[in-house]
């Protein structure tokens, strides 16, 4: 990579441009046909690829327009040019809908720290799942991290290693609460959570629902109520919650969780 604060020599410019042009050209089965589409002599194009020559401004403009890139291909590797600054939420197509305004969540709206959650089981709705997640902030974004219980992984026939059990998510602000888009590593499976604060509990409880990204099946649930309880950084409360992570019976749920889950009321 050419560093912007360094003095860039013509040979370095040609070398970076040549590597980028090779990468761009690799998706075409015929370089000769590509040259005809560009209106560039094949011999001259080979010189660009090898870094022996550099295109005139009007030819560079033609190449950039054809491959839908900009003149930064002179200075930076192609994979860096394809990165969207700030991630996908900052992409111009979606930024005004899911960008800065949705991603910036004040601490008093949804504070950082540990949360205990509970919900009905997806695979066995006679049982309930209790879990623990961490909410933290980085670069104006709010993130979630947690681990699936080993029993849940066994039920799905999945490996029980920490890497496979881990899930992460991004928190977005909504008019009446927050939404969380969660996924396992590699985006294989995920869920969508919506939570709104319970006014009578001084911002310590959120209630809502979770829906998982699986196709419809005759058995099992795809959506169920969910409760979040804020524990903050209280070590004792976090360790106590960690000891209850996993599947449990109705009678094992905390009273506030049981009431907010409304387990005897069908979802509308």
C-alpha positions in Angstrom: 0.0 0.0 0.0 1.2 3.5 -0.8 1.2 5.7 2.3 -0.3 9.1 1.7 2.3 11.0 3.8 5.2 9.4 1.8 6.6 10.8 -1.5 5.0 8.6 -4.1 7.2 7.8 -7.1 5.9 7.3 -10.7 6.9 3.6 -10.6 5.0 3.1 -7.3 1.9 4.7 -8.9 2.2 2.4 -11.9 2.7 -0.7 -9.8 -0.4 0.0 -7.6 -2.5 0.8 -10.6 -1.3 -2.3 -12.4 -2.2 -4.6 -9.5 -5.6 -3.0 -9.1 -6.3 -3.2 -12.9 -5.4 -7.0 -12.8 -7.9 -7.5 -10.0 -10.6 -5.6 -11.9 -9.8 -7.5 -15.1 -9.8 -11.0 -13.5 -13.6 -11.2 -13.6 -13.5 -11.1 -17.4 -12.9 -14.3 -19.3 -11.3 -12.5 -22.3 -8.9 -9.7 -21.9 -9.1 -9.0 -25.6 -12.9 -8.6 -25.4 -12.4 -6.3 -22.4 -10.0 -4.2 -24.3 -12.5 -3.9 -27.2 -15.2 -2.8 -24.7 -12.8 -0.2 -23.3 -11.5 0.9 -26.7 -7.9 0.4 -25.6 -5.2 -1.4 -27.6 -4.4 -4.8 -26.1 -0.7 -4.3 -26.1 -1.0 -0.9 -24.4 -3.4 -2.5 -21.8 -0.8 -5.2 -21.0 1.7 -2.4 -20.3 -0.8 -0.9 -17.8 -1.2 -4.4 -16.2 2.6 -4.9 -15.7 3.2 -1.3 -14.4 5.3 -0.4 -17.4 3.0 2.4 -18.5 0.3 4.7 -17.2 -2.8 5.8 -19.0 -3.5 9.4 -20.1 -6.2 11.3 -18.1 -8.9 10.6 -20.6 -8.1 6.9 -20.7 -7.9 6.7 -16.9 -11.4 8.3 -16.8 -12.7 5.7 -19.3 -11.3 2.8 -17.1 -12.7 4.2 -13.9 -16.1 4.8 -15.4 -16.2 1.3 -16.9 -15.3 -0.5 -13.6 -17.3 2.0 -11.5 -14.3 3.0 -9.4 -12.5 6.3 -8.8 -9.0 7.7 -9.2 -8.0 6.3 -5.8 -7.0 3.1 -7.7 -3.7 5.0 -8.2 -2.9 5.0 -4.5 -4.7 2.3 -2.6 -5.3 -1.5 -2.9 -8.6 -2.4 -4.5 -9.9 -4.2 -1.3 -9.6 -0.9 0.6 -11.5 1.0 -2.0 -14.4 -1.4 -1.7 -14.8 -0.8 2.0 -17.6 1.5 3.0 -16.4 4.0 5.6 -18.3 3.4 8.9 -19.6 0.1 7.7 -22.8 -0.9 5.9 -24.9 1.5 8.0 -23.0 4.4 6.5 -23.6 3.3 2.9 -25.2 6.2 1.0 -28.1 4.0 -0.1 -29.2 3.3 3.5 -27.5 6.0 5.6 -30.6 8.2 6.0 -32.7 5.2 7.0 -30.4 3.1 9.2 -27.4 5.4 9.6 -26.1 7.8 12.2 -29.5 8.8 13.7 -30.6 5.2 14.2 -27.2 3.9 15.4 -26.5 6.6 18.0 -28.3 5.5 21.2 -27.9 7.6 24.3 -26.8 5.8 27.5 -30.0 6.9 29.3 -32.1 5.2 26.6 -30.3 1.9 26.6 -27.3 1.8 28.9 -24.1 -0.2 28.5 -23.5 -3.2 30.7 -24.8 -6.7 31.3 -28.4 -7.8 30.8 -30.3 -10.9 31.9 -32.9 -12.0 29.4 -35.7 -14.6 29.4 -38.0 -16.0 26.7 -39.9 -19.1 25.9 -37.9 -21.9 24.1 -38.2 -22.0 20.3 -37.8 -25.8 19.9 -39.7 -26.7 23.1 -42.3 -24.1 24.1 -42.9 -25.9 27.4 -39.5 -24.7 28.6 -37.9 -21.3 29.0 -34.5 -19.9 28.2 -32.5 -17.6 30.5 -29.4 -15.9 29.1 -26.8 -13.1 29.7 -25.6 -10.5 27.1 -23.2 -7.6 27.2 -24.1 -4.3 25.6 -21.2 -2.0 24.8 -20.4 1.0 22.6 -17.7 1.6 20.1 -17.3 4.4 17.5 -20.8 5.8 18.0 -22.4 2.3 17.6 -24.0 0.1 20.2 -23.3 -3.6 20.1 -24.4 -6.8 21.7 -22.5 -9.9 22.5 -23.5 -13.2 24.1 -23.2 -17.0 24.0 -25.8 -19.7 23.3 -26.3 -22.2 26.1 -24.6 -25.5 25.3 -28.0 -27.4 25.7 -29.4 -25.2 22.9 -26.6 -26.0 20.6 -27.0 -29.8 21.4 -30.7 -29.6 20.5 -29.8 -28.1 17.1 -27.0 -30.6 16.5 -24.4 -27.8 16.4 -20.9 -27.8 17.8 -20.6 -26.5 21.4 -17.3 -24.6 21.0 -17.2 -21.0 22.2 -16.7 -19.7 18.7 -19.8 -21.5 17.4 -21.9 -20.5 20.5 -21.0 -16.8 20.3 -23.5 -14.4 18.8 -23.2 -10.7 18.2 -25.5 -7.9 17.2 -26.0 -4.2 16.5 -28.6 -2.1 18.3 -30.7 0.5 16.5 -33.0 3.2 17.9 -36.7 3.0 17.2 -39.5 5.4 18.1 -40.9 3.3 20.9 -37.7 1.4 21.9 -34.8 -0.3 20.3 -34.2 -3.1 17.8 -31.3 -5.6 17.7 -30.2 -7.5 14.7 -28.3 -10.5 16.0 -26.3 -13.2 14.1 -23.9 -16.1 14.8 -20.5 -16.0 13.2 -20.6 -15.9 9.4 -24.2 -14.8 9.3 -25.5 -18.4 9.2 -28.5 -17.9 11.5 -29.8 -14.9 13.3 -32.7 -13.2 15.1 -34.5 -9.8 15.3 -35.3 -8.4 18.7 -37.6 -5.4 19.5 -37.7 -4.1 23.1 -39.4 -1.1 24.7 -38.7 0.1 28.3 -41.2 -0.8 31.1 -41.9 2.6 32.6 -42.6 1.4 36.1 -39.2 -0.2 36.5 -36.9 2.9 36.3 -35.4 1.8 33.0 -34.2 -1.5 34.4 -36.6 -3.7 32.4 -37.5 -4.0 28.7 -40.2 -6.1 27.2 -40.8 -7.1 23.5 -40.3 -10.0 21.3 -37.7 -12.0 19.3 -38.1 -13.6 15.9 -35.6 -16.0 14.4 -34.5 -16.3 10.8 -35.7 -19.8 9.9 -38.2 -21.1 7.5 -41.7 -22.1 8.6 -42.1 -25.5 10.1 -45.1 -27.3 11.5 -43.5 -27.7 14.9 -41.5 -25.1 16.9 -41.9 -21.4 17.2 -40.4 -18.5 15.2 -41.4 -15.7 17.4 -42.0 -15.3 21.2 -42.0 -12.6 23.9 -38.7 -11.6 25.5 -37.7 -9.7 28.6 -34.4 -7.9 29.2 -33.3 -6.9 32.8 -30.4 -4.4 33.2 -27.7 -5.6 35.6 -25.1 -3.0 34.7 -21.6 -3.9 36.0 -22.6 -5.3 39.3 -20.3 -8.3 39.6 -22.5 -10.1 42.1 -25.6 -9.7 40.1 -23.8 -10.8 36.9 -22.3 -13.9 38.4 -25.6 -14.8 40.0 -27.4 -14.5 36.6 -24.6 -16.5 34.9 -25.3 -19.4 37.2 -28.9 -19.6 35.9 -28.1 -19.4 32.1 -29.7 -22.1 30.1 -33.1 -23.8 29.9 -35.5 -23.8 32.9 -39.1 -24.5 33.8 -41.7 -21.9 34.3 -41.4 -22.0 38.1 -37.7 -21.1 37.8 -38.3 -17.8 36.2 -37.9 -14.6 38.3 -41.3 -13.1 39.3 -40.9 -9.9 37.2 -39.8 -11.9 34.2 -42.7 -14.3 34.5 -45.2 -11.4 34.7 -43.8 -9.5 31.8 -43.6 -12.6 29.6 -47.3 -13.1 29.9 -46.8 -16.8 29.4 -50.6 -17.6 29.6 -51.6 -14.9 27.0 -51.2 -15.8 23.3 -49.2 -13.4 21.2 -51.4 -11.1 19.0 
